[in-house]
Amino acid sequence: ILNFRKRGNLWKEFYKKYPNSAGIIQFSRVGFNGKRNMALVYYEIRRDWKWGSGYFVLLKKLNNSWKIIDKNMIWIS
């Protein structure tokens, strides 16, 4: 595992090891409403130190399946 926080620029090493990768995707824990039929999650995609974006996604449980009802980009670099 590459530790991007402790060492210098590891993106070249990352893409050497994973040449077809789209980058790194990170997810937050999921937050639910009281009825547990709506959920909010944050995720971000990073492809380099200067290329990434973060999103909030709102989901609703419909017919026992989770559906995205809104998605908002909150940052981009």
PyMOL Python script that loads the backbone (N, CA, C, O; Angstrom):
from pymol import cmd

cmd.read_pdbstr("""\
ATOM      1  N   ILE A   1       0.851  -1.179   0.000  1.00  0.00           N
ATOM      2  CA  ILE A   1       0.000   0.000   0.000  1.00  0.00           C
ATOM      3  C   ILE A   1       0.890   1.233   0.000  1.00  0.00           C
ATOM      4  O   ILE A   1       1.869   1.302   0.744  1.00  0.00           O
ATOM      5  N   LEU A   2       0.554   2.187  -0.820  1.00  0.00           N
ATOM      6  CA  LEU A   2       1.298   3.433  -0.891  1.00  0.00           C
ATOM      7  C   LEU A   2       0.701   4.430   0.091  1.00  0.00           C
ATOM      8  O   LEU A   2      -0.510   4.654   0.088  1.00  0.00           O
ATOM      9  N   ASN A   3       1.539   5.031   0.930  1.00  0.00           N
ATOM     10  CA  ASN A   3       1.065   6.010   1.889  1.00  0.00           C
ATOM     11  C   ASN A   3       1.363   7.403   1.351  1.00  0.00           C
ATOM     12  O   ASN A   3       2.491   7.884   1.451  1.00  0.00           O
ATOM     13  N   PHE A   4       0.353   8.048   0.781  1.00  0.00           N
ATOM     14  CA  PHE A   4       0.527   9.342   0.144  1.00  0.00           C
ATOM     15  C   PHE A   4       0.778  10.459   1.151  1.00  0.00           C
ATOM     16  O   PHE A   4       1.314  11.504   0.780  1.00  0.00           O
ATOM     17  N   ARG A   5       0.404  10.267   2.413  1.00  0.00           N
ATOM     18  CA  ARG A   5       0.556  11.321   3.407  1.00  0.00           C
ATOM     19  C   ARG A   5       1.958  11.390   3.994  1.00  0.00           C
ATOM     20  O   ARG A   5       2.393  12.466   4.404  1.00  0.00           O
ATOM     21  N   LYS A   6       2.674  10.277   4.045  1.00  0.00           N
ATOM     22  CA  LYS A   6       3.971  10.239   4.710  1.00  0.00           C
ATOM     23  C   LYS A   6       5.142  10.460   3.761  1.00  0.00           C
ATOM     24  O   LYS A   6       6.204  10.906   4.195  1.00  0.00           O
ATOM     25  N   ARG A   7       4.977  10.166   2.502  1.00  0.00           N
ATOM     26  CA  ARG A   7       6.089  10.280   1.564  1.00  0.00           C
ATOM     27  C   ARG A   7       5.790  11.347   0.531  1.00  0.00           C
ATOM     28  O   ARG A   7       4.695  11.907   0.493  1.00  0.00           O
ATOM     29  N   GLY A   8       6.762  11.615  -0.291  1.00  0.00           N
ATOM     30  CA  GLY A   8       6.617  12.626  -1.335  1.00  0.00           C
ATOM     31  C   GLY A   8       5.592  12.235  -2.386  1.00  0.00           C
ATOM     32  O   GLY A   8       4.678  11.455  -2.118  1.00  0.00           O
ATOM     33  N   ASN A   9       5.751  12.775  -3.564  1.00  0.00           N
ATOM     34  CA  ASN A   9       4.817  12.520  -4.660  1.00  0.00           C
ATOM     35  C   ASN A   9       4.904  11.063  -5.098  1.00  0.00           C
ATOM     36  O   ASN A   9       5.898  10.653  -5.697  1.00  0.00           O
ATOM     37  N   LEU A  10       3.891  10.298  -4.809  1.00  0.00           N
ATOM     38  CA  LEU A  10       3.879   8.874  -5.142  1.00  0.00           C
ATOM     39  C   LEU A  10       3.002   8.541  -6.345  1.00  0.00           C
ATOM     40  O   LEU A  10       2.807   7.368  -6.664  1.00  0.00           O
ATOM     41  N   TRP A  11       2.479   9.555  -7.008  1.00  0.00           N
ATOM     42  CA  TRP A  11       1.593   9.249  -8.128  1.00  0.00           C
ATOM     43  C   TRP A  11       2.306   8.498  -9.238  1.00  0.00           C
ATOM     44  O   TRP A  11       1.708   7.605  -9.839  1.00  0.00           O
ATOM     45  N   LYS A  12       3.553   8.820  -9.536  1.00  0.00           N
ATOM     46  CA  LYS A  12       4.290   8.077 -10.568  1.00  0.00           C
ATOM     47  C   LYS A  12       4.442   6.615 -10.166  1.00  0.00           C
ATOM     48  O   LYS A  12       4.273   5.718 -10.992  1.00  0.00           O
ATOM     49  N   GLU A  13       4.761   6.376  -8.897  1.00  0.00           N
ATOM     50  CA  GLU A  13       4.881   5.009  -8.386  1.00  0.00           C
ATOM     51  C   GLU A  13       3.528   4.284  -8.429  1.00  0.00           C
ATOM     52  O   GLU A  13       3.452   3.103  -8.770  1.00  0.00           O
ATOM     53  N   PHE A  14       2.471   5.014  -8.078  1.00  0.00           N
ATOM     54  CA  PHE A  14       1.124   4.441  -8.098  1.00  0.00           C
ATOM     55  C   PHE A  14       0.758   3.973  -9.511  1.00  0.00           C
ATOM     56  O   PHE A  14       0.314   2.840  -9.698  1.00  0.00           O
ATOM     57  N   TYR A  15       0.947   4.855 -10.507  1.00  0.00           N
ATOM     58  CA  TYR A  15       0.567   4.502 -11.878  1.00  0.00           C
ATOM     59  C   TYR A  15       1.527   3.487 -12.498  1.00  0.00           C
ATOM     60  O   TYR A  15       1.154   2.793 -13.444  1.00  0.00           O
ATOM     61  N   LYS A  16       2.733   3.390 -11.993  1.00  0.00           N
ATOM     62  CA  LYS A  16       3.632   2.337 -12.452  1.00  0.00           C
ATOM     63  C   LYS A  16       3.111   0.979 -11.982  1.00  0.00           C
ATOM     64  O   LYS A  16       3.158  -0.007 -12.718  1.00  0.00           O
ATOM     65  N   LYS A  17       2.612   0.946 -10.738  1.00  0.00           N
ATOM     66  CA  LYS A  17       2.075  -0.292 -10.179  1.00  0.00           C
ATOM     67  C   LYS A  17       0.678  -0.610 -10.721  1.00  0.00           C
ATOM     68  O   LYS A  17       0.337  -1.776 -10.922  1.00  0.00           O
ATOM     69  N   TYR A  18      -0.122   0.427 -10.956  1.00  0.00           N
ATOM     70  CA  TYR A  18      -1.511   0.265 -11.435  1.00  0.00           C
ATOM     71  C   TYR A  18      -1.696   1.110 -12.697  1.00  0.00           C
ATOM     72  O   TYR A  18      -2.370   2.139 -12.643  1.00  0.00           O
ATOM     73  N   PRO A  19      -1.122   0.706 -13.818  1.00  0.00           N
ATOM     74  CA  PRO A  19      -1.108   1.557 -15.013  1.00  0.00           C
ATOM     75  C   PRO A  19      -2.483   1.862 -15.615  1.00  0.00           C
ATOM     76  O   PRO A  19      -2.636   2.886 -16.282  1.00  0.00           O
ATOM     77  N   ASN A  20      -3.456   1.031 -15.407  1.00  0.00           N
ATOM     78  CA  ASN A  20      -4.780   1.263 -15.987  1.00  0.00           C
ATOM     79  C   ASN A  20      -5.777   1.834 -14.990  1.00  0.00           C
ATOM     80  O   ASN A  20      -6.978   1.881 -15.259  1.00  0.00           O
ATOM     81  N   SER A  21      -5.280   2.264 -13.846  1.00  0.00           N
ATOM     82  CA  SER A  21      -6.151   2.772 -12.803  1.00  0.00           C
ATOM     83  C   SER A  21      -6.747   4.133 -13.169  1.00  0.00           C
ATOM     84  O   SER A  21      -6.113   4.944 -13.844  1.00  0.00           O
ATOM     85  N   ALA A  22      -7.964   4.361 -12.715  1.00  0.00           N
ATOM     86  CA  ALA A  22      -8.609   5.668 -12.860  1.00  0.00           C
ATOM     87  C   ALA A  22      -8.277   6.569 -11.681  1.00  0.00           C
ATOM     88  O   ALA A  22      -8.762   7.699 -11.621  1.00  0.00           O
ATOM     89  N   GLY A  23      -7.464   6.097 -10.743  1.00  0.00           N
ATOM     90  CA  GLY A  23      -7.099   6.881  -9.576  1.00  0.00           C
ATOM     91  C   GLY A  23      -7.550   6.193  -8.307  1.00  0.00           C
ATOM     92  O   GLY A  23      -7.737   4.977  -8.263  1.00  0.00           O
ATOM     93  N   ILE A  24      -7.720   7.007  -7.271  1.00  0.00           N
ATOM     94  CA  ILE A  24      -8.140   6.500  -5.966  1.00  0.00           C
ATOM     95  C   ILE A  24      -9.509   7.074  -5.634  1.00  0.00           C
ATOM     96  O   ILE A  24      -9.738   8.274  -5.782  1.00  0.00           O
ATOM     97  N   ILE A  25     -10.413   6.217  -5.186  1.00  0.00           N
ATOM     98  CA  ILE A  25     -11.751   6.636  -4.779  1.00  0.00           C
ATOM     99  C   ILE A  25     -11.886   6.369  -3.291  1.00  0.00           C
ATOM    100  O   ILE A  25     -11.593   5.267  -2.826  1.00  0.00           O
ATOM    101  N   GLN A  26     -12.330   7.377  -2.538  1.00  0.00           N
ATOM    102  CA  GLN A  26     -12.544   7.232  -1.103  1.00  0.00           C
ATOM    103  C   GLN A  26     -13.992   7.566  -0.786  1.00  0.00           C
ATOM    104  O   GLN A  26     -14.578   8.470  -1.381  1.00  0.00           O
ATOM    105  N   PHE A  27     -14.568   6.816   0.168  1.00  0.00           N
ATOM    106  CA  PHE A  27     -15.947   7.025   0.600  1.00  0.00           C
ATOM    107  C   PHE A  27     -15.989   7.323   2.090  1.00  0.00           C
ATOM    108  O   PHE A  27     -15.167   6.825   2.859  1.00  0.00           O
ATOM    109  N   SER A  28     -16.959   8.142   2.488  1.00  0.00           N
ATOM    110  CA  SER A  28     -17.209   8.375   3.908  1.00  0.00           C
ATOM    111  C   SER A  28     -18.093   7.259   4.452  1.00  0.00           C
ATOM    112  O   SER A  28     -18.566   6.399   3.708  1.00  0.00           O
ATOM    113  N   ARG A  29     -18.301   7.292   5.740  1.00  0.00           N
ATOM    114  CA  ARG A  29     -19.345   6.444   6.304  1.00  0.00           C
ATOM    115  C   ARG A  29     -20.683   7.010   5.846  1.00  0.00           C
ATOM    116  O   ARG A  29     -20.780   8.188   5.503  1.00  0.00           O
ATOM    117  N   VAL A  30     -21.694   6.184   5.841  1.00  0.00           N
ATOM    118  CA  VAL A  30     -23.018   6.609   5.389  1.00  0.00           C
ATOM    119  C   VAL A  30     -23.806   7.157   6.562  1.00  0.00           C
ATOM    120  O   VAL A  30     -23.820   6.568   7.643  1.00  0.00           O
ATOM    121  N   GLY A  31     -24.469   8.298   6.343  1.00  0.00           N
ATOM    122  CA  GLY A  31     -25.377   8.858   7.341  1.00  0.00           C
ATOM    123  C   GLY A  31     -26.811   8.588   6.919  1.00  0.00           C
ATOM    124  O   GLY A  31     -27.169   8.772   5.756  1.00  0.00           O
ATOM    125  N   PHE A  32     -27.639   8.146   7.880  1.00  0.00           N
ATOM    126  CA  PHE A  32     -29.043   7.814   7.595  1.00  0.00           C
ATOM    127  C   PHE A  32     -29.972   8.766   8.335  1.00  0.00           C
ATOM    128  O   PHE A  32     -29.614   9.326   9.371  1.00  0.00           O
ATOM    129  N   ASN A  33     -31.163   8.938   7.788  1.00  0.00           N
ATOM    130  CA  ASN A  33     -32.196   9.660   8.524  1.00  0.00           C
ATOM    131  C   ASN A  33     -32.816   8.711   9.557  1.00  0.00           C
ATOM    132  O   ASN A  33     -32.470   7.531   9.604  1.00  0.00           O
ATOM    133  N   GLY A  34     -33.725   9.227  10.376  1.00  0.00           N
ATOM    134  CA  GLY A  34     -34.336   8.419  11.438  1.00  0.00           C
ATOM    135  C   GLY A  34     -35.097   7.205  10.933  1.00  0.00           C
ATOM    136  O   GLY A  34     -35.084   6.158  11.580  1.00  0.00           O
ATOM    137  N   LYS A  35     -35.752   7.324   9.801  1.00  0.00           N
ATOM    138  CA  LYS A  35     -36.513   6.197   9.228  1.00  0.00           C
ATOM    139  C   LYS A  35     -35.617   5.231   8.454  1.00  0.00           C
ATOM    140  O   LYS A  35     -36.060   4.156   8.050  1.00  0.00           O
ATOM    141  N   ARG A  36     -34.357   5.616   8.248  1.00  0.00           N
ATOM    142  CA  ARG A  36     -33.377   4.825   7.506  1.00  0.00           C
ATOM    143  C   ARG A  36     -33.823   4.531   6.062  1.00  0.00           C
ATOM    144  O   ARG A  36     -33.498   3.491   5.490  1.00  0.00           O
ATOM    145  N   ASN A  37     -34.570   5.471   5.506  1.00  0.00           N
ATOM    146  CA  ASN A  37     -34.968   5.328   4.108  1.00  0.00           C
ATOM    147  C   ASN A  37     -34.288   6.368   3.215  1.00  0.00           C
ATOM    148  O   ASN A  37     -34.529   6.415   2.009  1.00  0.00           O
ATOM    149  N   MET A  38     -33.432   7.206   3.823  1.00  0.00           N
ATOM    150  CA  MET A  38     -32.623   8.154   3.075  1.00  0.00           C
ATOM    151  C   MET A  38     -31.199   8.094   3.634  1.00  0.00           C
ATOM    152  O   MET A  38     -30.993   7.847   4.823  1.00  0.00           O
ATOM    153  N   ALA A  39     -30.228   8.324   2.758  1.00  0.00           N
ATOM    154  CA  ALA A  39     -28.830   8.232   3.163  1.00  0.00           C
ATOM    155  C   ALA A  39     -28.025   9.315   2.458  1.00  0.00           C
ATOM    156  O   ALA A  39     -28.347   9.744   1.350  1.00  0.00           O
ATOM    157  N   LEU A  40     -26.968   9.740   3.138  1.00  0.00           N
ATOM    158  CA  LEU A  40     -26.047  10.720   2.570  1.00  0.00           C
ATOM    159  C   LEU A  40     -24.637  10.153   2.676  1.00  0.00           C
ATOM    160  O   LEU A  40     -24.233   9.652   3.725  1.00  0.00           O
ATOM    161  N   VAL A  41     -23.897  10.239   1.575  1.00  0.00           N
ATOM    162  CA  VAL A  41     -22.519   9.761   1.558  1.00  0.00           C
ATOM    163  C   VAL A  41     -21.659  10.777   0.812  1.00  0.00           C
ATOM    164  O   VAL A  41     -22.118  11.449  -0.112  1.00  0.00           O
ATOM    165  N   TYR A  42     -20.410  10.871   1.233  1.00  0.00           N
ATOM    166  CA  TYR A  42     -19.439  11.715   0.555  1.00  0.00           C
ATOM    167  C   TYR A  42     -18.431  10.794  -0.113  1.00  0.00           C
ATOM    168  O   TYR A  42     -18.019   9.789   0.467  1.00  0.00           O
ATOM    169  N   TYR A  43     -18.035  11.137  -1.333  1.00  0.00           N
ATOM    170  CA  TYR A  43     -16.935  10.404  -1.956  1.00  0.00           C
ATOM    171  C   TYR A  43     -16.078  11.363  -2.755  1.00  0.00           C
ATOM    172  O   TYR A  43     -16.525  12.426  -3.186  1.00  0.00           O
ATOM    173  N   GLU A  44     -14.835  10.955  -2.940  1.00  0.00           N
ATOM    174  CA  GLU A  44     -13.921  11.756  -3.744  1.00  0.00           C
ATOM    175  C   GLU A  44     -13.088  10.859  -4.632  1.00  0.00           C
ATOM    176  O   GLU A  44     -12.817   9.702  -4.310  1.00  0.00           O
ATOM    177  N   ILE A  45     -12.691  11.420  -5.755  1.00  0.00           N
ATOM    178  CA  ILE A  45     -11.850  10.736  -6.729  1.00  0.00           C
ATOM    179  C   ILE A  45     -10.593  11.580  -6.888  1.00  0.00           C
ATOM    180  O   ILE A  45     -10.666  12.790  -7.102  1.00  0.00           O
ATOM    181  N   ARG A  46      -9.436  10.924  -6.780  1.00  0.00           N
ATOM    182  CA  ARG A  46      -8.160  11.626  -6.976  1.00  0.00           C
ATOM    183  C   ARG A  46      -7.353  10.866  -8.015  1.00  0.00           C
ATOM    184  O   ARG A  46      -7.225   9.643  -7.968  1.00  0.00           O
ATOM    185  N   ARG A  47      -6.814  11.635  -8.957  1.00  0.00           N
ATOM    186  CA  ARG A  47      -5.983  11.036 -10.001  1.00  0.00           C
ATOM    187  C   ARG A  47      -4.578  11.607 -10.024  1.00  0.00           C
ATOM    188  O   ARG A  47      -3.717  11.128 -10.763  1.00  0.00           O
ATOM    189  N   ASP A  48      -4.351  12.616  -9.226  1.00  0.00           N
ATOM    190  CA  ASP A  48      -3.050  13.262  -9.111  1.00  0.00           C
ATOM    191  C   ASP A  48      -3.196  14.305  -8.014  1.00  0.00           C
ATOM    192  O   ASP A  48      -4.303  14.536  -7.528  1.00  0.00           O
ATOM    193  N   TRP A  49      -2.091  14.940  -7.614  1.00  0.00           N
ATOM    194  CA  TRP A  49      -2.182  15.960  -6.567  1.00  0.00           C
ATOM    195  C   TRP A  49      -3.031  17.131  -7.016  1.00  0.00           C
ATOM    196  O   TRP A  49      -3.663  17.783  -6.185  1.00  0.00           O
ATOM    197  N   LYS A  50      -3.062  17.411  -8.299  1.00  0.00           N
ATOM    198  CA  LYS A  50      -3.805  18.564  -8.812  1.00  0.00           C
ATOM    199  C   LYS A  50      -5.025  18.169  -9.621  1.00  0.00           C
ATOM    200  O   LYS A  50      -5.563  18.991 -10.362  1.00  0.00           O
ATOM    201  N   TRP A  51      -5.475  16.926  -9.496  1.00  0.00           N
ATOM    202  CA  TRP A  51      -6.660  16.474 -10.231  1.00  0.00           C
ATOM    203  C   TRP A  51      -7.500  15.633  -9.286  1.00  0.00           C
ATOM    204  O   TRP A  51      -7.104  14.543  -8.872  1.00  0.00           O
ATOM    205  N   GLY A  52      -8.665  16.164  -8.956  1.00  0.00           N
ATOM    206  CA  GLY A  52      -9.576  15.431  -8.086  1.00  0.00           C
ATOM    207  C   GLY A  52     -10.886  16.169  -7.961  1.00  0.00           C
ATOM    208  O   GLY A  52     -11.020  17.304  -8.419  1.00  0.00           O
ATOM    209  N   SER A  53     -11.857  15.517  -7.336  1.00  0.00           N
ATOM    210  CA  SER A  53     -13.153  16.138  -7.085  1.00  0.00           C
ATOM    211  C   SER A  53     -13.856  15.388  -5.968  1.00  0.00           C
ATOM    212  O   SER A  53     -13.625  14.198  -5.756  1.00  0.00           O
ATOM    213  N   GLY A  54     -14.725  16.108  -5.252  1.00  0.00           N
ATOM    214  CA  GLY A  54     -15.472  15.526  -4.145  1.00  0.00           C
ATOM    215  C   GLY A  54     -16.965  15.775  -4.307  1.00  0.00           C
ATOM    216  O   GLY A  54     -17.375  16.811  -4.831  1.00  0.00           O
ATOM    217  N   TYR A  55     -17.772  14.828  -3.856  1.00  0.00           N
ATOM    218  CA  TYR A  55     -19.222  14.864  -4.080  1.00  0.00           C
ATOM    219  C   TYR A  55     -19.996  14.432  -2.832  1.00  0.00           C
ATOM    220  O   TYR A  55     -19.549  13.566  -2.080  1.00  0.00           O
ATOM    221  N   PHE A  56     -21.153  15.043  -2.628  1.00  0.00           N
ATOM    222  CA  PHE A  56     -22.154  14.523  -1.703  1.00  0.00           C
ATOM    223  C   PHE A  56     -23.229  13.853  -2.547  1.00  0.00           C
ATOM    224  O   PHE A  56     -23.659  14.395  -3.566  1.00  0.00           O
ATOM    225  N   VAL A  57     -23.660  12.670  -2.117  1.00  0.00           N
ATOM    226  CA  VAL A  57     -24.700  11.934  -2.837  1.00  0.00           C
ATOM    227  C   VAL A  57     -25.831  11.632  -1.864  1.00  0.00           C
ATOM    228  O   VAL A  57     -25.606  11.072  -0.790  1.00  0.00           O
ATOM    229  N   LEU A  58     -27.043  12.005  -2.246  1.00  0.00           N
ATOM    230  CA  LEU A  58     -28.240  11.730  -1.459  1.00  0.00           C
ATOM    231  C   LEU A  58     -28.980  10.564  -2.105  1.00  0.00           C
ATOM    232  O   LEU A  58     -29.277  10.584  -3.300  1.00  0.00           O
ATOM    233  N   LEU A  59     -29.272   9.549  -1.296  1.00  0.00           N
ATOM    234  CA  LEU A  59     -29.945   8.351  -1.796  1.00  0.00           C
ATOM    235  C   LEU A  59     -31.262   8.150  -1.056  1.00  0.00           C
ATOM    236  O   LEU A  59     -31.420   8.575   0.088  1.00  0.00           O
ATOM    237  N   LYS A  60     -32.201   7.496  -1.729  1.00  0.00           N
ATOM    238  CA  LYS A  60     -33.489   7.167  -1.122  1.00  0.00           C
ATOM    239  C   LYS A  60     -33.792   5.709  -1.413  1.00  0.00           C
ATOM    240  O   LYS A  60     -33.560   5.220  -2.518  1.00  0.00           O
ATOM    241  N   LYS A  61     -34.320   5.016  -0.396  1.00  0.00           N
ATOM    242  CA  LYS A  61     -34.679   3.613  -0.562  1.00  0.00           C
ATOM    243  C   LYS A  61     -36.078   3.530  -1.154  1.00  0.00           C
ATOM    244  O   LYS A  61     -37.051   3.964  -0.539  1.00  0.00           O
ATOM    245  N   LEU A  62     -36.168   2.970  -2.348  1.00  0.00           N
ATOM    246  CA  LEU A  62     -37.434   2.807  -3.065  1.00  0.00           C
ATOM    247  C   LEU A  62     -37.551   1.352  -3.511  1.00  0.00           C
ATOM    248  O   LEU A  62     -36.677   0.842  -4.211  1.00  0.00           O
ATOM    249  N   ASN A  63     -38.626   0.690  -3.108  1.00  0.00           N
ATOM    250  CA  ASN A  63     -38.846  -0.713  -3.482  1.00  0.00           C
ATOM    251  C   ASN A  63     -37.648  -1.592  -3.116  1.00  0.00           C
ATOM    252  O   ASN A  63     -37.193  -2.402  -3.924  1.00  0.00           O
ATOM    253  N   ASN A  64     -37.146  -1.425  -1.901  1.00  0.00           N
ATOM    254  CA  ASN A  64     -36.012  -2.200  -1.371  1.00  0.00           C
ATOM    255  C   ASN A  64     -34.724  -2.024  -2.155  1.00  0.00           C
ATOM    256  O   ASN A  64     -33.860  -2.901  -2.128  1.00  0.00           O
ATOM    257  N   SER A  65     -34.581  -0.906  -2.852  1.00  0.00           N
ATOM    258  CA  SER A  65     -33.359  -0.620  -3.603  1.00  0.00           C
ATOM    259  C   SER A  65     -32.989   0.853  -3.392  1.00  0.00           C
ATOM    260  O   SER A  65     -33.866   1.715  -3.342  1.00  0.00           O
ATOM    261  N   TRP A  66     -31.699   1.133  -3.270  1.00  0.00           N
ATOM    262  CA  TRP A  66     -31.231   2.508  -3.082  1.00  0.00           C
ATOM    263  C   TRP A  66     -31.080   3.192  -4.432  1.00  0.00           C
ATOM    264  O   TRP A  66     -30.444   2.667  -5.346  1.00  0.00           O
ATOM    265  N   LYS A  67     -31.681   4.383  -4.542  1.00  0.00           N
ATOM    266  CA  LYS A  67     -31.624   5.177  -5.773  1.00  0.00           C
ATOM    267  C   LYS A  67     -30.994   6.526  -5.464  1.00  0.00           C
ATOM    268  O   LYS A  67     -31.283   7.128  -4.430  1.00  0.00           O
ATOM    269  N   ILE A  68     -30.138   6.997  -6.354  1.00  0.00           N
ATOM    270  CA  ILE A  68     -29.557   8.325  -6.209  1.00  0.00           C
ATOM    271  C   ILE A  68     -30.627   9.348  -6.573  1.00  0.00           C
ATOM    272  O   ILE A  68     -31.200   9.302  -7.662  1.00  0.00           O
ATOM    273  N   ILE A  69     -30.891  10.275  -5.648  1.00  0.00           N
ATOM    274  CA  ILE A  69     -31.873  11.318  -5.954  1.00  0.00           C
ATOM    275  C   ILE A  69     -31.219  12.690  -6.125  1.00  0.00           C
ATOM    276  O   ILE A  69     -31.839  13.608  -6.662  1.00  0.00           O
ATOM    277  N   ASP A  70     -29.968  12.835  -5.671  1.00  0.00           N
ATOM    278  CA  ASP A  70     -29.249  14.087  -5.881  1.00  0.00           C
ATOM    279  C   ASP A  70     -27.758  13.839  -5.707  1.00  0.00           C
ATOM    280  O   ASP A  70     -27.343  13.005  -4.902  1.00  0.00           O
ATOM    281  N   LYS A  71     -26.968  14.568  -6.466  1.00  0.00           N
ATOM    282  CA  LYS A  71     -25.502  14.458  -6.380  1.00  0.00           C
ATOM    283  C   LYS A  71     -24.941  15.854  -6.612  1.00  0.00           C
ATOM    284  O   LYS A  71     -25.269  16.508  -7.601  1.00  0.00           O
ATOM    285  N   ASN A  72     -24.087  16.307  -5.688  1.00  0.00           N
ATOM    286  CA  ASN A  72     -23.520  17.653  -5.789  1.00  0.00           C
ATOM    287  C   ASN A  72     -22.007  17.619  -5.675  1.00  0.00           C
ATOM    288  O   ASN A  72     -21.462  17.086  -4.709  1.00  0.00           O
ATOM    289  N   MET A  73     -21.336  18.185  -6.656  1.00  0.00           N
ATOM    290  CA  MET A  73     -19.887  18.333  -6.559  1.00  0.00           C
ATOM    291  C   MET A  73     -19.625  19.489  -5.602  1.00  0.00           C
ATOM    292  O   MET A  73     -20.196  20.569  -5.748  1.00  0.00           O
ATOM    293  N   ILE A  74     -18.754  19.254  -4.618  1.00  0.00           N
ATOM    294  CA  ILE A  74     -18.469  20.322  -3.660  1.00  0.00           C
ATOM    295  C   ILE A  74     -17.063  20.893  -3.812  1.00  0.00           C
ATOM    296  O   ILE A  74     -16.777  21.961  -3.271  1.00  0.00           O
ATOM    297  N   TRP A  75     -16.185  20.208  -4.533  1.00  0.00           N
ATOM    298  CA  TRP A  75     -14.871  20.774  -4.824  1.00  0.00           C
ATOM    299  C   TRP A  75     -14.284  20.096  -6.052  1.00  0.00           C
ATOM    300  O   TRP A  75     -14.658  18.978  -6.405  1.00  0.00           O
ATOM    301  N   ILE A  76     -13.373  20.785  -6.684  1.00  0.00           N
ATOM    302  CA  ILE A  76     -12.651  20.247  -7.838  1.00  0.00           C
ATOM    303  C   ILE A  76     -11.271  20.908  -7.877  1.00  0.00           C
ATOM    304  O   ILE A  76     -11.121  22.077  -7.521  1.00  0.00           O
ATOM    305  N   SER A  77     -10.288  20.159  -8.305  1.00  0.00           N
ATOM    306  CA  SER A  77      -8.954  20.749  -8.446  1.00  0.00           C
ATOM    307  C   SER A  77      -8.335  20.295  -9.757  1.00  0.00           C
ATOM    308  O   SER A  77      -7.209  20.678 -10.073  1.00  0.00           O
TER     309      SER A  77
END
""", "prot")
cmd.dss("prot")
cmd.show_as("cartoon", "prot")
cmd.util.cbc("prot")
cmd.orient("prot")
